[in-house]
């Protein structure tokens, strides 16, 4: 089973909007807790994306997807942000 993924992805918002971008994800196992998470850099930043927190889905190539929550967002450049994600359920990679 793969423990990391880095490549194209789409963040699907609660309202159904699809935001393309690049994801860098990994699984983690520490202290008996198993989970996955990472970062997502959207191609464009919208008002809906800035307000997104829960109930999101991250879709990877080959119809693989997982539920995620946004745990943080920081500005990279004037027009780019980097979102920290925490996965829910099984990792899609």
Beta strands, then each sheet from edge to edge (+ up, - down):
strand 1: 4-12
strand 2: 18-30
strand 3: 33-42
strand 4: 56-60
strand 5: 64-77
strand 6: 80-88
sheet 1: 1+ 2- 3+ 6- 5+ 4- 1+
end
